[in-house]
Amino acid sequence: MALPVAEWQGRTARLWAALDPALRERLAAASLHDAVRLGCDLLRTEQEEEAALVQLCLQAPTDKKPEAASWYREQGNREFKRGRYQAALRLYSKAASHELPGSPEVSVCFANRSAALLHLGHFEVCLEDIARAESHGYPDRLLPKVLLRKAECLLCLERFQDAQDILRVLESKIALDGVMTTHLTRLKKLSQLKVKLGEKERCPEPAGERGGIQKEPEIWEENSSISGASSSLSLSFDAERGRHLVASQDIVPGQSLVKEEAFVSVLCPGESLPVQDGDTAWDTRATNADLYCHHCLRQLLASVPCQGCSYAKYCSQGCADMAWQQYHRTECSLGALLLTLGVFCHVALRTVLLAGFAEVSKLVAWSHHRDKKLQNPEARCKPLSEAPAAGAGSRGIPGCGSNGRYQSSYQALFHLLPHTEQHSPEHKFLCTLSVVALCKQLQGAGLEAAVLNQESPQQWSKPKACEKTSDELSPELKTVAEAMLRHVLQLQCNAQAITVMQELGPGDGAVVDKKPVRLATAFFPVLSLLNHSCCPNTSVSFSGTAATVRASQPISSGQEVLHCYGPHWCRMRVAERQQLLSQYFFECHCQACLEELESGVNSVVSIRNSFCCPKCQAQMKGEEDTLCCSNEACATSASRDHLTDRLQDLQQQIKRALDLLRVGKADQAIKMLLKCQMDAGTFLSPEHLLMGEMEDHLAQVYATLGKWQEAARHLKKSIEIVEMHHGPSSVETGHELFKLAQILFNGFAVSEALSTIQRAEGILSVHFGPQSAQIQELQEMKACLSQLPRNILQRT
């Protein structure tokens, strides 16, 4: 959730409504500097609000609970015995995150997890967990079974000498133990491994090609004036569009335009159930917080838990150490508060921690100086491009350094517009109280020195327990609060969602279905230079915390480079788009919006996603509550609410069908989906996106049953509808073609699979680049099919 939890929003709204009207006026017109001071005064007198916030934090606990660790470990053991190793793996990781540092139980969690990893074939990671178990004091009496596991991993990795060394150590341990009967099973396993080792050494497997198909790196020349941008771009500025990027030469589809690491990113926790009185806090579901590294955002397999809290998890000890050094030593004890106040507050805090107090205070002081100058009538009359601005650089464009270079830096981030005057007074009040409350907790927990970079490395241990909250913020923390308030307001217009293609279901089928999921919220100062268009000419993809912008169509020299902020002409009508874009405080005048507004004709989207007449299947039209058939000879009318209810019921039925598929009832799922199709045909346009989704779901069910021809037939119908809505070269069409390629590959339709692979590769390489995982998989399928004997290729 970007904003604070609903209960805190409700309390601040009631407090705002109860304020004296004169005070409300002062707060509404206040600068960021004055808003923080007024917020401090309010929270000093309204201590009930802070007490309520403390209570709300109890619903999002992040402290370690050994009883939770024990419960998760037992659940993991249960799943392991059932052969559900992936589920066991995640439960053991949850258990490890709740164990206290240095406790012997944490070593058992790592050892148990290594067993699940061995069964899943992740041998290198299994060895890492075995090493963690040993380093955390794994009981000596249990060591033989872990050493056997280690030897088996080494054997699978063809590290024969290391495997032999471990087997000798194991033999010695068993011999020294003396009680041979307790090790009968292990002795049997040991002899089996020794036989296997001898066979492997005598007959090594032929060396295969490693590392997949190699692609030549993309040609890239960085811009001398904009860090992370291609030399084919230039930075421009005008009063109407602000800072924006323009093509300085002709650009072709697929060409990389921006490669930028996020200045700051915070993982979105994902959905989880709030803790209720009397209920268990121990949810077995996996959320983003369990699946991705909290520092680099890579997918987690065997997480390294934070030493101080149960929330933060990392892909390696290196990421854990880096996060602790840069920001987590401050955030660790405030985890529940940060989850309660929302991702925007968390991003704001992490931004100032990464920037450092010296840089923050310098730019806050500069903003005060600028505000005073802008109060001068002469300065107010000057165009922004002419107004003198310290920190604006020699080119006069805000955010550029003194050398005129625009960098992905805190200075560039600070110059992103907060739109202080455009935000509603109620929203600004909510953000102000949230930021002030957070800074008061920082001060009360004794973390001020960490925030102000006054700690020595020797003091980077676990933060001390919460001390008494001071009634008054220090001047330095007021500066921090002001910067944080600026960043929270900036995020409404400048937050970039980092998305990832996440697998639906267990991901162990022949055809893997994926959907884009919001993974994190970030600041990208260079990416923020791109203005919005509902028909953009770029596509953005992510790898961890790095963003890459590519041209999705030809861009002529002198043309502006544009990015879609979410509302796309293929997915929404102009009225819906304009409403959503109002949060960015501008009115879109892109080509798609202008054409739709000027023509006054319903967009293709509204026609294709329309209701149809239940009698003659013509389009139903009307702006009011009653819709009428567009076929004058029919003249049937229907209630919009009635048709909308039917659509919602249909969506629920589809969801139930997919639930049946998830529990292995594929035949029942097919029957329900076919019934849904028949029902939909009586009131939805044949080109409605939901008609395409049902075809996609049917393809998924038939693929699960191995009925590849049926699956391909339904998926081709889905692709036709997707192409109508999104275009033949869209990323949505590319994803559908990728699934069709998997189905044709598994169904041994060689020639059709090869042509589909070629088309999918052409589209997806434009949007994601030639090194993406999907492109690599397509190329592996193509290589496999191309190696088949010529007579088989000719027959198919």
Order of alpha helices (4+ residues) and beta strands (2+ residues): alpha-alpha-alpha-alpha-alpha-alpha-alpha-alpha-alpha-alpha-alpha-beta-beta-beta-beta-alpha-beta-beta-alpha-alpha-alpha-alpha-alpha-alpha-alpha-alpha-alpha-beta-beta-beta-beta-beta-beta-alpha-alpha-alpha-beta-beta-beta-alpha-alpha-alpha-alpha-alpha-alpha-alpha-alpha
